[in-house]
């Protein structure tokens, strides 16, 4: 009798799967995809708060600046798509949407490296001011009819695909209470690369204060180059350091001196590695002593 019941349950299990209510995940590809309720809904996600750290427990800290080159393979999810496709957004488009929706502010870049990046007097009033950064007007030839052209004055603005690097300012610190080395991002600055009169130029666009962006970035998924299913948000990416970067500056007695101010070429790369090694060796040296 028990054997008959087991066989009956086994035969009914597949049928019970078809009788369940709700929609399957493949329904989101159909014409009425708006009715699909995604279980892994990023719109309701919350950013994970940093652990509380008393200033008295911070026994060592260092402020650094790093560059994330978006052309590196590991950083491609931050660069593509250059235009929004099926809800997928690159980092610069996510940032611009956040500013346009008043989720956080953007600050004008300082004239000097040691200036305070988040001065309330240097806030952009609206997203149009950011789109007009370094805009210029140029005369181009427009063909009216075959063999006949006329000059036309056009306005040239920066494009999202020109953002090739991201400068991040962060603080590294050792918490003696948890006996761990931590890092927290302070600010993010997109860097534009473009050609002008045959020369390659770089321009720092604006700064955003990263702690103010976390609640918004936690609701925007990052899409992998090898998996169409979004697994983590932009906030997860930055907090867990799922990116490749290199150091370009550290807080020092010279205040505003970047690496390339005193070494170039191979020596600059070695200096960047020295800063990285000094930070990560600090924790190891404590345990060895």
ABEGO torsion letter per residue (X at the ends): XAAAAAAAAAAAAAAAAAABBEBBAAAAABAAAAABBBABBAAABBBBBBBBBBAAABABBBBBBBBBBAABAAAAAAAOBABBBGGBBBAAAAAAAAAAAGABBBBBBBABAABBAABAAABBABAAAAAABGBBBBBBBBBABBGBBBBBBBBBBBBAAABABBBBBBBBBBBAAAGBBBBBBABBBBBBBBBBGGBBBBBBABBBBAAAAAAAAAABBBBBAABABBABBAAAAAAAGBBBBBBABBBBAAGABBAAAABBEAAAAAAAAAAAAAAAAAAAAAAAX
